[in-house]
Amino acid sequence: MRATALVAILFFSLFSVARAQPPAPAAAGDAAFQAYEAGDFARAMREAKGRLSANPSDAAALLLIGRMYAEGAGVGRDAKEAQAWFRRAADLGDAQGAYLYAAALLANAPATRDRKTAQNYLEKAAEKNNAAALNLLGELALENNGAFADLERAANNFKRAAELGDTDARYALGELYLHGKGVAKDGGEAAHWFELAAANDHLGAMVELAILKFNGVGVERDEAGAAKMFQKAATMGNVVAQNRLAYLLAQGRGVDKDIAKAKQWRDRAVQAGLKDERLDKMLNDASQGQKAK
C-alpha cells in the first residue's frame, strides 16, 4: 500500500483501468474514441488532432492522444509526450487530466520525479472529487516523503475516494480500520469496506474478508463463506488464498475434507513462492494416517 510501490506500476497500469470504464461524456460516441476502441489508432490520432484544430480546449481529445502515447497505441511509446498531453488537459481544468499528469510525474525515475507538482495537480483533481486522485493522495500520505506516515490524512483521502467508489481506496480504508491506523479500530467497518472492494474482485480485500469471516471478526463467523471466498481468490491466483484454502481442505473446515485437493493448492502456492512447513507436516501426517487405515 506504499506509494513507492504503487507508482512503479502506475503509469502503464492506469490506462487499462481507464479503458475498462465508460468513456467520458465528451468522448462518448465520437469518431476518435470509436476508432481507438476499434484498434484503428492512426484514424483515432487524425480525428483527435482534427478536433483540437477546431477546438484547442477539447480535453477529451488531449487525454486520448496522451493515452495513446502512454500505451504506444499506433505511435512509439513515449512517457514524456504523454505527460505533455495530459498536462494540457489538466491546465484546462480537467480533473482526469490532472490525475493522469500527476500519476505520470510520480512514475518518473526518482531523480526526475517532481512530487511537489504532482501533489498540486492531485489536489486540483481531488477538489473535483476525482476518486483516483484521492486514492493516490492517500498513498502519498502513507509514504509522507520518507517521514512517518500521516495516517489521519491518508484515512481522510481514502474515505473520500472509497465513498466515490474507488476499489483500491475501499481496500486501503478497510486495512486502516482493521489495524486502527488513522481511524478507530473497528472490525465491522473493516469488513464493510473489504466487502465492497471484494465485490469488485479486489484480491487483497477478498482474502482479508475471508479471514474475518473465518474468525468471526466484525462479521458473523462463517467458515463456509470464508472457504468460498478463499476458493475464488485462489482460483484467481492469490497465493495467500491458495495456502489458506489448502489448510481448510486439509482440516475439513468450511469444506469437505480432501487431502488430495489440499495438496494441489499447497503445491500451487509453493510454485508461486509461498512455502509452509507447518502445512507440509499436516498434509504428510494426514497422508500417513490414510495409508495406515
Secondary structure, DSSP 8 states (H G I E B T S, - for coil): --HHHHHHHHHHHHHHHHHTS---TTTTT-HHHHHHHTT-HHHHHHHHHHHHHH-TT-HHHHHHHHHHHHHTSSS---HHHHHHHHHHHHHTT-HHHHHHHHHHHHTS-GGG--HHHHHHHHHHHHHTT-HHHHHHHHHHHHHGGGSS--HHHHHHHHHHHHHTT-HHHHHHHHHHHHHTSSS---HHHHHHHHHHHHTTT-HHHHHHHHHHHHHTSSS---HHHHHHHHHHHHHTT-HHHHHHHHHHHHHTSSS---HHHHHHHHHHHHHTT---HHHHHHHHHHHHHHHH-
